[in-house]
Amino acid sequence: MGTSDSGAVQRPPQPGRPVLFRNGLVLTMDDTHQVLPGADVLVIDERVAAVGVGLTAPEGALEIDATGGILMPGMIDTHRHMWQTAMRGYGADWTLSQYFVWYYLESGRLFRPEDVYAGNVLGALEALDAGVTTTVDWSHGLQTPQHADAAVDALEAVPGRFVLAYGNIQQGPWEWSATPEFRDFVNRRLHGRGDMLGFQMAFDVTGDPTFPERAAFEVARDLGATVTTHAGVWGATNDDGIRLMHENGFMTPGTIYVHAATLTHDSYNRIAATGGSVSVSTESEQSAGQGYPPTWQLRHHDIPVSLSMDTSVWWSGDLFSAMRSTLGADRSREHLEAHAHQETITHCHLRAEQVVDWATRGGSRALGLDGSVGSLEPGKKADVVLIKNDRSPVMFPVLNPYGHAAFQAQRGDVHTVLVNGRVVKYEHQLVGVDLAAARRDVERTIDHLIGEMGEDAWSKGMNPDIPQTKVMDNPYTYTKWDAGSAQWKR
């Protein structure tokens, strides 16, 4: 149920009731990118039944006035470490090295199954609140089968569409993927779940010439699972990993390469030739140091793109931020490259319409779900977002709907969200969830981590040392102001 400001549970709209959005500006995101002003979207059961003007409401339908708002497909995040959400903002000043040290080498193993559960629930709720209806849980904190069960328990407790990308940073993928416990987990929890809970294997390829990751790729092939991998991350994964994957036949159309920010043209050509896609996490790449956000390169190689936000331990948890930061980074790089040759960019190549596509259809294509979600078309699953906020001066006028979605809208402007035809957010409030319980679980996780680490270590981890810097000598600096002469004195 939804919660009031006091945390009391409220009644959601009745499940199974048809929903008719009236008089919205509809971004269909279909193959022709139709934009339909003053249009309606009718949802019956799990699917979009009709899109058009002046639709007839079925008996008992919930009619939602979308006047002045934007109707669009639910957004799709292809890479989010949801188990880390309980530590929201903790690593705001980290570098990628500090992230690796904290999670991989020192404190990541302190997370219990219940902590994975708490982070996953909070991460799932934060996604739905921002209109992200499908999220890949890049779950590389699954140290034991109990951790994995807790991750799935959390995803099943929240009414969203998810893909569990199974990983374990405390072991090599050739180790954890070979265990009977892993196979048992996949059979118990992931088989036969349809498009509400998908499955990937999540691991990285270091470039070791012995290619130990081969064993994990073979398991993925045997299970029929696609692989998602952090590729082209400065100092961690490189072109050698891409070459080994390609030479051994493990680059497939379903492979998702996360970041892919420091690769050569040869690696981009291999990704393009094998039909893979890249999940770009622009806020992450800009701040942590994986490399410059690569959309300017991906455009040149015609590589499909989806968007992701990576982790709330650092950054925002919404794809509005991802869209605007991606546009900014791509255009900034284009200007920078031109200025280096004393040239001027007079027309932007990357358009707002493209990043809205990446946030919706880009994700559905990458995940092999394009037949089900990613656009507002009759017959597709009803993952629908209404962006409307009559109390905000930012929500009018809506002149360029793609530009408005990418540059103007925020999570607080998300009025209604449907997933699989179910209303999960209505009139700016989540429904069907208990935020008070989620808060209590997260508080217990924080208390546990502080108790295990100690207050000093906890504080030090959140406040890393600032490197010493030297301000350059300024030859124009004066040392004293003489009030009598009204002049600076050297």
N, C-alpha and C positions, 0 to 999 in steps of 0.2 A: 504494500500500500504506500501511498504518498505520505510525506510527513509535513506537519506544520512547523512554524518557527519554534514551537516548544518541543518538537520531536514526536508529537502525537500522530498516530497513524490515521490517514484519511482514506476514504473509499475511492478507488480508481473508476474510470469509465467502465461500463459493463463489458466483460470479455465477449468476443464473438459478434458484437454489434457492428453492422456496416458503418463505415465512416465516409462522409462526403465532405471534401474540402471545397469551399465555394469561392470563386472569383479571385483566384490567385494568379501571380505571374509565374508560369510553370516553365522550369528548365527541365525538359524531358531527358536530356543527355542521351538521346537515341542516336542512331548512326548519322542522322542529318542535323543533330543539335537543334531541334525545333524549340523555339521560344514562343509560348502561347500566353498572350495577355488575357486577363479576365476569364481564365479557364478553371475547370473543375477537375478534381481527381477523386474517383470513386473506388473505395476499397471494400471488397467483400471477402470474408474469411481471410485467407493468407495472401490474397493476390490483388493486384491492381485490376479492377474490372473494366474501367473506362477512363479515358482522358479526353476532355472536350469542353465545349461551352454549353451551358444550360442543361446539364445532366439531370435526370430525374432521380430523386432520392428514394431509395427503397423504404418500405415501412419500417419504422423504428430506428432509422439511421441517425447516428450522431453527426450533425451538420456543424462544421467548423468554418467560421468566416475568415477567409484568407485574404480579404481585401487589404491592399497595401503591403502584402507580404510576398515572399518568394517561396515557391514550392520546388523542391529538388529531391533527387534520390538521397538516401542515407549515405554518408561518407564512409570510406573504407581505409583503415589504417593497417598497413602491411608489416608493421614491426614496432611492437611496444612491449617492454619488459615490465609486465604488469605486477609481478611479485615485488618490485621495488617501490611501488606507489606509496606504501606506508611511510617511506622516508622522503616524502614530498619536499623538494627544495633544499634538502640537506647538503647536496653537493653542488650548490649554485656556483661556487668558486673553484671547482675542481678542474684539473686538466684530465685528459684521457688516461695518462699514467696514474694519477691519483685514484681514478675510478677503478682501474685494474688492480692496484694495490689493495684498495679497501675491499672490493667484492671478491676478487679472484684469489688473493694471497692471504688476507688477514681476517676479515670479519664476515664475508659472505656465508661461510659455513656455520655461522651462529643462527641462521634462520631455521626455525622449526617448521614442521608442516602447517601448524596453525598460523604462522607468520606469512607463509606463502598464501594461505587462504585469505587472510586479512588484506594483503596487498592486492590480490587478484580481485576481490570484491570491490574495493575502493577504485581500482583502475577501471574495472568494467563500468561502474556507475559514472565515473568521470567521463568516460567515452560516450555513453548514452546521453548524458547531460549536454554534451557539445554536438550532438547530431551525428556521432560516429556509430553506425549501426552494425558494422562488421569490424572486428579487431583481431589481428594476429597476436596472440600471447606468445612472444618470443621468450619462452619460459626456460631460461638456462640456469635456474636455481633448483632444479629437481635432483637433489642429492640422493634421494631414496624413493622407492615406490610410494611410500607414505606421503612424501612431498608432492609427487605427481597426482595422487588421488585427491589431495587437498586442493591442488590447482584446478582440477576438473570439477570438484564439488563446488568451488566458488563460481566457476563459469556457468554451471548449471543452476546456480542460485539467483542469477541475474538474467533478466529477459532480453538478452542481446544475442547477436550472431557472432560466433568466435571460431578461431582456428588455434588449436594448441600446437605450438611449435616446440617439441620436446628437446630439451638440452640439459647439460650438466657441466658447469664450468669447473667442477672439482675433479673431473676425470677426462681422459681423452675420449673422443667419440667412438673409437675402436674398442674401448673398454665397456662403457655403459650400454652401447647398442648391442653388444654380444651377450648380455646377460639374459637368462630365462625370465627374470623378473620384468625386464623391459617388454619382452614379447607378451608376457601374461598381461601386463598393464594395457598394452595396445588392444589385445583381444577383449579384455574385460570392459574397458571404458570408452574406446574410440570407434570400434567397428559398428557400422549400421546406424550411426547417429545422423545421417543425412547432411543437409547443408547448414544446420544450426550449430554443429560442432565438427569442424574439420580437423585434419591432422597433417602436420609436417614434421620433419626432423631438422633440428637447428644445431649446426656446428660449423666451425671455421676450418679453413685449410691453410696451414702455416707456410707451405712451400718447402717443407722437408722433402729432400729428393727421394727418400724411401717411401713416401706417400702412405703413411700409416692410416690416413682417413679412408683409404680404399675400402676397408672392412665395413665402415659405417655406410658408405655409399651402396655397397652390396646389400646391406640390410634394408636400406631405404628402397632399393629396387625390388627386393623380395617382398616387402610389405606394400608396394605400390604407393609409397609416400614420396612427395616432392621434398626437396631440400632447400632451406633458406640459410644463407651464409653471409657473414660479415666479410666482404671482399674489398680490396683496395683501401685498407685502413693503414694510415701511415705508421710504420714501425711494427705492424702486427701481421697483416696479410698483404700479399703483393702479387705481381704478375706471375711469379713461379707457381702459386697456388692455382691460378686460372689455367696456366699451361698444363699442369698436371691433371686437372679435372678434364680438360679438353682431350689431351692425348690418351686418356684412359676411358673416354666415352661417357663421362658422367655429367656433361653439360646438356641439360634437356630444356624443352620449352617451358616446363613448370618451375625451373630453378629461379629463385629470387636472390639477387645479389644486393645486399644491403650496403649502403654508402657508395661503394665503387668509386671512391673519390681520388685515388692516386694511381690509376692504371694507365698503361700506355695505349696507343692506338691499336696495337696488336691484340691486347686483351679485350678492348671494346669491340673489335671486329669479331673475336671469337664469341662473345656474348650475343652480338647481333646475328651472327650466322647460325647459331644454335637455338634462337628464338627465346632466350631468357629475357628477364626484365630486371629493372633496378628499382629498389625502394630507397628513395631519397629522404633523408632526415635533416633538412637544412639547418634548423636551429642547432642540432647536434654537431653537424660538420663545421658550422661556423665557429662554435664555441669550444668544442673539445679538442679538435686538432686531427680528425680523421683525414682531412684534406679539404680543398675548396669544393663546395657543393657542385656536383658534376653535371647538372642539367645542360649547361652550355656545351659539354662534350657529347652527352647522350643525344642531343638534338642533331648533331652533325653525323652521328652514326645510326640514327633512326632506331634507337633502342627504346622499347616501351618503358614508361615511368609510372610508378605509383608513389604515394606520399606516406610518410610515417613520422611519429613524434619521438620515438626512441624510449625515453624514460622520464618520469616526473621527478626523479631524484635531482634532476637539473632543470628541465624545461617545462613549457606549457603542455597541457594534455589535450590540445584541440587542433583540428586541421585548418581552422581559420588562420591560426598563427603559422602553420606550415605553408599554406598557400601564399600568404603575403611575404613571408621570409624567402620563399623560393623565387617568387617574382623579383624581389629586391636583389638577391644574390646573383641570379642569372643576368639581370640587366646591368648590375654593377660590374660584373666580369666583362660583359660585352663592351661597356664604356671604357674600362681599364685597358683592354686589349687594343681598342681603337686609339686611345690617347697615346699609347706607347709608340704608335706609328704616325703620330701627329694627325690623326683622323678624327672625325666627329660622327657619332651614331645619330642619324636623323629619324630612324624608325625602329621601334622595338620589335624584335623577332618573337620573343615569348609573350603571349597574350594572356590576359586574365581568363579567357575562355578555356585555354589549354590547361591551366592549373586546376580549374574546377573539374575538368575532365579527368585529370590525374587523380584528384581526390575522390572520384566516384568510379567511372568506368575503368580508369587505370588500375585500381585495386581489384575490381571484379575480374578483369582480364588476367591479371597476375595470378589470382587465386583459382582460376578455372571456374569461376562462378558467374561468368558473364551471361549465361543463359538464364540465370535466376535473379540477379540483382544488378545494381549499378545504373539503372535508368528507369524512368517512369513510363512504362509501356504496358498495355493490356496483356495479361497473362504472366507478367513477372511477379516475383514475390514483392509484397508491399512493405518495403523499407523506405519510408517517406519522412522528409524533414520540412517543417514549415518554419521559415525565418520571418518573424513578425514581432514587433515590439511597439505598440502604440504609445508607450510612455517614454520612448527614446527619440530625441531629435535627430539621431543618426539614421533612423529608418525611413526618412523621407528627404528628398524625393528619390525614388528608385529609377534612375535613368538608364544605367548600364547594369543589368542584373548580374552578369558575370563579374564585373568590377566591384559591384556592391558585395557580393558573396566573398570575394577574395580580399578586398581591402577595407571594407566598412563594417561588416557584421562581426559579432562576437558571440561567445557561448550564451551570454545573457539574452541575446536576441532569438535564441531557439525557443519557439513557442510550443511546438508539438513534434513528437517523434513517434513513428510507428516502426516496429520491427516484426516482420512476418505477419503483418496485419494487426498486431497487438499494440495498443497505446501504452508507451512506456514513459512518455513525458507529455504533460498537458497543461496548457496555460502557464508555462515556465516552471512547472514543478515536476520532478520525477514521480512516477506512480509505480506501485507494485514492489517497492523496496522499503527497507527500514534503515534510514541513515543513522539513527541513534545506535543501532546494533553495530553497524559498520564502524562508527566512531569508537565504540567501546573495544572492538577487536583491534583496531589500529593502536589505540592507547596501550593495550596490553603488549603489543609487539614492541612499541617504543620503550616501555618500561623494561621489558626483557632485554633488549639490546643494551640499554644503559646499564642495567644490572650486570650483564656479562662483561661489558667493556670497562665499566667504571666511568664516572662523570668526566674525569680529565681527558681520557682517551676519546670519549664521545664528543666533547667540545673541540678537541684538537682535530678530529676528523672532519668536523664541519667548518673549521676555520684554519685552512692550511696556511703555511708560512707564505709571506709575500716576498718574492725575490728582491734583493737590493738593486736599486737602479741609481744612475747618476744623471742629474740634470745637466744638459750640455752647457758649456760656457757660452755666455751671450755677450758679444763685443759691444752691444748697445746698452748694456746695463749701467745705470748710474747708482751712486751709493748714498747720496744725501740730497734732500730737497731744502734749498735755501729760501725761506719765506720772504726774507728781506728783498732779495733780488728777483724773487719769483722765477728761479732757475734751478735746474739740477746741477749738482757739483760732482765732479769725478773724484 
